[in-house]
Amino acid sequence: MRKGNFITFLSAFLIILSALLFFPSQTVPTITYFPLDPKGVFKETKNVLHLDQKKQSNAYSVTWENHSESNEPLFLRQDVSILFRDGQLIGVKSIWKEDAKTIDFSETFHFKKDHLFQSVALHYGEKHYPNEVINSLQKMSYSELPVKGKKKNGFMYYQQPKEQQDPESHAALQKEMRENLLHHWHRLTSHFNVDLAQYNVVPLTELHEFQEKALMSFTQEQTDEIIAKLWEGLYKNYIIPISKNKDVSSDSYVPLILFEKNEHHILVLFELNGEKIKLKQVYPEF
């Protein structure tokens, strides 16, 4: 190769390399807040936990299923689902599609002891209009599965205790999980020196309840915007780091969300890979 041609080739290579370094391709979309679309709706959202046990087995399986469908194909569809066992993080899924209506996934886990499983999901979509106008769709779903074992014919028989039929078993599972979470949350609030009296305290697993009730003195429309913007921060600072780590840390539990009563800011406390983390987000101005 001639010297002039080599220099030209090298210069072109360096330009391309610089472009890749400074403008990396975005292969994973982010959940971004856009004004909620007044016409777009989800026809169906489903976040379900199923219990199954084979005969003469001391183990059982839990199938984690997610389904969502918008009323029309959207520029971007994305579902994020988080699975907890006794308050402890054991799984996260983030699936996205372009120009799609439907997202589905299913995964099965195997266990041998009594547990209380919880799954919270965010179903998201972006709708693009002319003149670069973008709106969004958001809906949360929640599922809970208590599993209690009883010995029968030499084997452990696992079933889902109904709160009405077996309130003691159901309450015992909830009590054990709550005690574990309170201990963990106390360590976080002490570490960050948080005065809980100044906040309304909401675990991530209860955030879905604000789809049907307004937050503090806000209207339901304002609450929807607050929660939507909160999920934007959760996705960037909680979901993505978990998704990148294939080995989910055993010290990560249900995040604690603190809504300041003076309506100035929101805190989110959680632990991931041994690091205690505090996120802060200011309320929107209405």
N, C-alpha and C positions, 0 to 999 in steps of 0.2 A: 504494500500500500504506500502510495506516495505521501510525503510529509504533509503537503497541503490538505490532501483528502483526509488523512488521519486527524489533523487538527480540527477540521470541519466536523468529522464524525464525533470526536471527543466533546466538542462544544455542544453539539446537539444532544448527546447522551447526558451531559451535565444539566442542561436545561430541563430535560424530561425528568431526571432524578430530582431536581429542585422542586418541580411542580408536584411530584408525588409526595415529597416530604412536607411541603407547605400547604398543599391542598389535598389531603387524603380523602379517598372516596368514603362516603357514609354508607356502610353496608347494613347498619342497624339503625332503624328510624327511632326517633325519640317521641315520647308522648308530650305534646306541646299544647298549652292552653290556647284555644281560639274561642271566640264567642259561640255559645251553644246554639246549634241550628234549630230554628223554630219548627221546621218541617220534618227533619230527619228523626227517625225513631228506630228502636230495635224491636223487631217483630217478636224475637224470643231471646232470652238469655238464661243459661242454665249452668249451674256450678254444683255438681252432685258428688257425694261420696257413697260408694256401695260396699257393703260387707258380704264376704263369701267365705265359706269354710267347707272343705271336703270332709266326707265322712271318715271317722277313725283317724283324725289328725289333731294334733295339739296346736296347730298353727292356723292362721286365717289370713285372708288377703283383703286389702282395701283398694278399690279402684277409684281413681280420681278422674272425673270426667268434666269437660268444659264444652259448651256449645253456645254460639251466639250468631244471630242473623239480623242484619239491618234491612230496612224496607226497600233498599236499592243498592246497587254496587257503588262503593265509595272509593275515592282516590287512594285512601289508606285505611285498612282495617287492622286492628291490633287488640289482642287479649293478653292480659297479665294476670296470672293466678299464683297465689302463695299458699302453701300447705304447712300447717303446724300440727305437732303431736304433743299433747299436754302442754301447750304453749311454746314448744320448742320448734324452731324452723327445721323442716326436713325436705322441702322442695319448693322450687319456683319455676314457672313456665312463662315465657314471653314469645308469642307467635304473631307474626305480621304477614299481611298479604296486600298487594296492590290491585286496584280495580276489582274488588271482591265484596261479597255480601256476608259470607259465612266463614267462621273459624271453628274448628273442632280439634280436640285432642283427648287422649286417654292414656293413663299410666297406672300400673298396679304395683303395690308394695305388699310385703309379707311381714307379719308380726306374730308374737307369741304371748303377749301380756295384755292386761287391761289398759286401754288408752282412751283419751278424748281427742278426736281429730277435728280440726277446723280449717276451712278453706275460704279465702276471700279473693274475689276477682274483680278486675276492672275491664270492662268492654268499651273499646274506644274506636272512633272513626273520624276521618277528615273528609269534609265535603268541599270541593273546590268549585268556585263560581267564576264567571268572566271578570276581568279587571283585577285579577289577583286577590279576590275576596275568598277567604277561607273560614269556614265554620267547623265546629266539631260536635261529635256525639259522645256522651259518656254515660255509662250505667254500671253500678256495682251489683254484685251478687254474693251470697254467703251460703255456706253449707256447714253443718255440724254433724258429727257421727260419734256417739259414745259407744264403746265396746266393752262388754263385761263377760268374763268367763265363769262357767260353773262346771264342776266335775260331774261326768255322766258316763257310766259303764267304763270307767278307767281312763276316759279321755276328757280333755277340757272342751266344753261346748261353748262357743262364743256367740253372743247375740247382742242386739242393740236394745238396751233397756229403755222402755218408754217412760217418759217423765210421769205420765198419769198412772201407768200400771206398776212401775217399779221406781218410785221417787227416791228411795234410799240409795240405790245403785247409781242413779243418774246424779244425785246430789254429791255422792262421795267422789265421783270422777271430777266434777266441777270444783269441789272444795280442794282436792289435791292440786289440780292445775292452778287454781287461784293462789294458793299458798306459795307455789313455786314462782309464779309471776310476780307476786307482791315482794318477795325476797329479792328477785332480780331487779325490779323497778326501783326498789329502795336503794340498792347499790348505785344505780344510775343517777337518781335524783340527788343522792348525797354527794356523789362525785362531782356533779355540776352545780351543787349548792342551789338547788331549785326550791323555792317556797311554794309548795303545792296549794296553799290557801289562795294563791293568786290566779289559779287556773281551774278550768273545767277539764277533767282527766278522761280521756277516751282511748282505749286500746284500739289498735288498727282493725282488729276483728269486729269492732262495733261501729266502725265508721259508716257502714252501709245504712245504718238507721237514720242518718241525716238526709236520705233521699225522700223520706216521708215526714220529717219534722225539721223545723228551722233551728239554726244555731243561735242560742242566746237571743239578742234583740234584732238579729238580722231577719230579713224576709226569706222565703224559700228560694226565690230567684237569686238573692245575694248569697245564700248558703251554698247553692249549686255552684256558683262561681268560685267561692272560697275552696270548696272541696276539690273542684276540678284543678285549680292552681296548686293545691296541696299535692295532688297526685303527680303533677308535673315534676315537683321537687323530689317526691318519693321515688319516682322512676329513675331519675338521674343519679340520686345519691344513695339509694337503697337497692332497687331492683337490678340495675346494671352491675354494680359490684358483686352482688350475689350470683348473677348469671355467669359472670366471668370466672367465678370460683367453682370448680366442679365438686370439690369436697366442702359441703355445707358445714360450717363450724357448729360444734355442739353448744357453744356459749351464746348463740343467737336466739333470742326469744321474740315474742310479739312486741313490736315497737309501741312505745307509749306516746300518744299525741296530747299535747297540752295547749288548750285554747285559753289565752289570757282573758280574764274577765273584763278588763278595761278595753278589750277589743283593739289592742295595738299589734300584737304579734302571736305567732304559733310556734311552739317548740316540738320537735320530734326527737325522742331519745331511743337509742338502740345500741346493741353491741354486735360487732362483726369481726371475726378473726382475732379476738382478744382486745380489740380497740373499742373504747366507749366513744360514741359519736352523738353530737348534738347538732341538729339542723334548726335554723331559725328562719321564719318567713313572716313578712309583714302583711297584715290584712290589706286587701284592696281598699281604695278610697271610693266610697259610693256617694 
